Amino acid sequence: MIIELHPQVRVQRLSIGSEGAPLLVVDQFVADPERLVRKATRLEFAPQGAFFPGIRALAPASYEAFLERLVQPLLGEFFGLRPGRLRFPMCHYSLVTQAPEKLAFLQRIPHIDSASHQGLASVHYLFRGQWGGTAFYRHRATGYEYVDEARQEAYYRQLESESRGPDAPGYGYIGEDTPMFERIGQVKGVFNRLVMYRRNSLHSATIDNHNVPPPDPLTGRLSINTFIDVIP
């Protein structure tokens, strides 16, 4: 499957919060996004992993090569990473489908995908409609906007304490500000938009607890979610 950049691609280089972690937003990303959607309709989606609140299926292998062409020139200048070989531990179509009342504690708060500064994550929105985007947060008790190896022990120790306290979140997807977290940035889910950030930035999908998406690639919250490791 050949994937090409849209001729009218638009790239925004932004930053998150006061700690300034890099945030890339690319609009009109691929030339034929509908083809990626059609591909998804022919796949078998299933639960994968303990924490993703939905179902997934493998994205086309050519998507990784296409994404690498975008990322390589940005590694040093924008993400502050030494150029190197890219590894893709995950590249999946994703559909959020989990009912709010069934979410575990760690699914009801922002999360990181990895503590390493060498990891990036991207979300390519392939849905139309009001299914939400991606938001970024600051943990109030620690002030952390990202959690790296030096911070993770203190962060998770504080989370464990808060999970038993009066500020622990109720059932449901996180919305805007909460007693534990302050929302510091948001990217709306727009068809054929890609958002990319460091995997250790605290983030969450923005899901309406009163309108959870259906498990259908044509009408649900379809995206391609990718993890990228940079190997110096």
LUMGU-97867 format. One line per 4 residues: number of its first residue (from 1); for each residue x, y, z of C-alpha. Coordinates in nm, 2 decimals. Layout:
NUM	X:Y:Z | ...
//
This chain:
1	0.00:0.00:0.00 | 0.16:0.33:-0.12 | 0.11:0.62:0.12 | 0.20:0.97:0.02
5	0.20:1.32:0.18 | -0.10:1.54:0.10 | 0.01:1.81:-0.15 | -0.14:2.08:0.09
9	0.02:1.94:0.41 | 0.05:2.19:0.69 | 0.29:2.15:0.98 | 0.27:2.34:1.32
13	0.56:2.32:1.57 | 0.41:2.39:1.91 | 0.51:2.32:2.28 | 0.32:2.20:2.58
17	0.28:2.39:2.91 | 0.55:2.56:3.11 | 0.80:2.28:3.06 | 0.78:2.32:2.69
21	0.78:1.96:2.57 | 0.76:1.96:2.18 | 0.42:1.91:2.01 | 0.39:1.86:1.64
25	0.05:1.90:1.46 | 0.02:1.81:1.09 | -0.30:1.88:0.90 | -0.39:1.73:0.56
29	-0.14:1.46:0.65 | -0.18:1.19:0.39 | -0.29:1.22:0.03 | -0.57:0.96:0.04
33	-0.69:0.92:0.40 | -1.01:0.75:0.28 | -0.80:0.46:0.16 | -0.67:0.41:0.51
37	-1.02:0.41:0.64 | -1.13:0.15:0.38 | -0.84:-0.07:0.48 | -0.95:-0.06:0.85
41	-1.30:-0.18:0.76 | -1.15:-0.51:0.63 | -0.95:-0.58:0.94 | -1.04:-0.78:1.26
45	-1.02:-0.55:1.56 | -0.96:-0.70:1.91 | -0.86:-0.59:2.26 | -0.48:-0.55:2.29
49	-0.29:-0.46:2.61 | -0.42:-0.40:2.96 | -0.47:-0.02:2.94 | -0.60:0.09:2.60
53	-0.98:0.13:2.65 | -1.09:-0.02:2.32 | -0.99:-0.24:2.03 | -0.70:-0.24:1.78
57	-0.58:-0.39:1.45 | -0.24:-0.37:1.28 | -0.19:-0.07:1.05 | -0.03:-0.13:0.70
61	0.34:-0.20:0.72 | 0.40:0.08:0.47 | 0.27:0.33:0.72 | 0.58:0.30:0.93
65	0.81:0.37:0.64 | 0.60:0.67:0.55 | 0.60:0.81:0.90 | 0.98:0.76:0.92
69	1.03:0.99:0.63 | 0.84:1.26:0.82 | 1.01:1.21:1.15 | 1.38:1.17:1.06
73	1.44:1.54:0.97 | 1.27:1.66:1.29 | 1.46:1.44:1.54 | 1.73:1.68:1.63
77	1.59:2.02:1.55 | 1.25:1.98:1.70 | 1.24:1.69:1.93 | 1.60:1.73:2.07
81	1.69:1.37:1.99 | 2.02:1.25:1.84 | 1.94:1.11:1.49 | 1.94:0.74:1.47
85	1.75:0.43:1.36 | 1.38:0.42:1.43 | 1.19:0.13:1.58 | 0.82:0.10:1.59
89	0.70:-0.11:1.89 | 0.34:-0.03:1.80 | 0.16:0.09:1.49 | -0.21:0.01:1.51
93	-0.55:0.12:1.40 | -0.74:0.20:1.73 | -1.10:0.24:1.83 | -1.19:0.37:2.18
97	-1.50:0.17:2.29 | -1.48:0.12:2.66 | -1.78:0.22:2.87 | -1.68:0.49:3.13
101	-1.79:0.29:3.43 | -1.56:0.00:3.33 | -1.24:0.21:3.34 | -0.96:0.12:3.58
105	-0.80:0.39:3.80 | -0.51:0.44:3.56 | -0.75:0.47:3.26 | -0.93:0.76:3.44
109	-0.62:0.98:3.47 | -0.36:1.11:3.22 | -0.09:0.86:3.14 | 0.26:0.83:2.98
113	0.35:0.56:2.73 | 0.72:0.54:2.83 | 0.95:0.73:3.07 | 1.22:0.75:2.81
117	1.31:1.08:2.63 | 1.40:0.86:2.33 | 1.04:0.77:2.26 | 0.78:0.95:2.05
121	0.41:0.88:2.00 | 0.17:0.99:1.72 | -0.21:0.98:1.67 | -0.35:1.01:1.32
125	-0.72:1.10:1.34 | -0.92:0.92:1.08 | -1.27:1.00:1.20 | -1.53:1.27:1.13
129	-1.75:1.40:1.40 | -1.72:1.51:1.76 | -1.52:1.22:1.90 | -1.25:1.43:2.08
133	-0.88:1.47:2.04 | -0.58:1.46:2.27 | -0.52:1.67:2.58 | -0.21:1.73:2.79
137	-0.19:1.77:3.17 | 0.02:1.89:3.47 | 0.01:1.68:3.78 | -0.08:1.93:4.05
141	0.10:1.76:4.35 | 0.43:1.73:4.18 | 0.41:1.99:3.91 | 0.52:1.74:3.65
145	0.41:1.78:3.29 | 0.62:1.48:3.18 | 0.75:1.18:3.37 | 1.10:1.06:3.29
149	1.32:0.80:3.46 | 1.43:1.05:3.72 | 1.07:1.14:3.81 | 0.88:0.82:3.78
153	0.94:0.68:4.13 | 0.82:0.99:4.30 | 0.53:1.03:4.06 | 0.39:0.68:4.10
157	0.44:0.69:4.47 | 0.23:1.01:4.49 | -0.03:0.86:4.25 | -0.07:0.56:4.48
161	-0.13:0.79:4.77 | -0.38:1.00:4.58 | -0.57:0.69:4.45 | -0.68:0.63:4.81
165	-0.76:0.99:4.90 | -1.06:1.23:4.85 | -0.93:1.37:4.52 | -0.92:1.03:4.35
169	-1.12:1.05:4.02 | -1.47:0.90:3.99 | -1.56:0.67:3.71 | -1.52:0.80:3.36
173	-1.28:0.95:3.12 | -1.09:1.26:3.24 | -1.23:1.59:3.12 | -1.07:1.92:3.18
177	-0.92:2.02:3.52 | -0.96:1.79:3.81 | -0.83:1.81:4.17 | -0.53:1.59:4.07
181	-0.46:1.73:3.72 | -0.46:2.06:3.53 | -0.52:2.05:3.16 | -0.24:2.26:2.99
185	-0.31:2.19:2.62 | -0.54:2.03:2.38 | -0.54:1.92:2.01 | -0.88:1.87:1.85
189	-0.95:1.55:1.66 | -0.97:1.66:1.30 | -1.00:1.42:1.01 | -0.65:1.35:0.86
193	-0.47:1.54:1.13 | -0.16:1.39:1.30 | -0.04:1.49:1.64 | 0.31:1.38:1.77
197	0.47:1.42:2.11 | 0.72:1.27:2.35 | 0.58:0.95:2.50 | 0.66:1.07:2.85
201	0.43:1.37:2.83 | 0.12:1.33:3.05 | -0.18:1.30:2.81 | -0.52:1.15:2.75
205	-0.77:1.11:2.47 | -1.06:1.35:2.52 | -1.37:1.13:2.53 | -1.73:1.24:2.61
209	-1.85:1.02:2.90 | -2.21:1.07:2.77 | -2.13:0.97:2.41 | -1.88:0.69:2.39
213	-1.79:0.60:2.02 | -1.92:0.29:1.86 | -1.68:0.00:1.76 | -1.71:0.08:1.39
217	-1.42:0.21:1.18 | -1.67:0.41:0.96 | -1.86:0.58:1.24 | -1.64:0.54:1.55
221	-1.32:0.71:1.68 | -1.08:0.56:1.43 | -0.71:0.66:1.45 | -0.37:0.51:1.38
225	-0.16:0.52:1.70 | 0.21:0.47:1.67 | 0.50:0.44:1.92 | 0.85:0.53:1.79
229	1.18:0.45:1.96 | 1.49:0.64:1.85 | 1.80:0.42:1.86 | 2.11:0.64:1.86
//
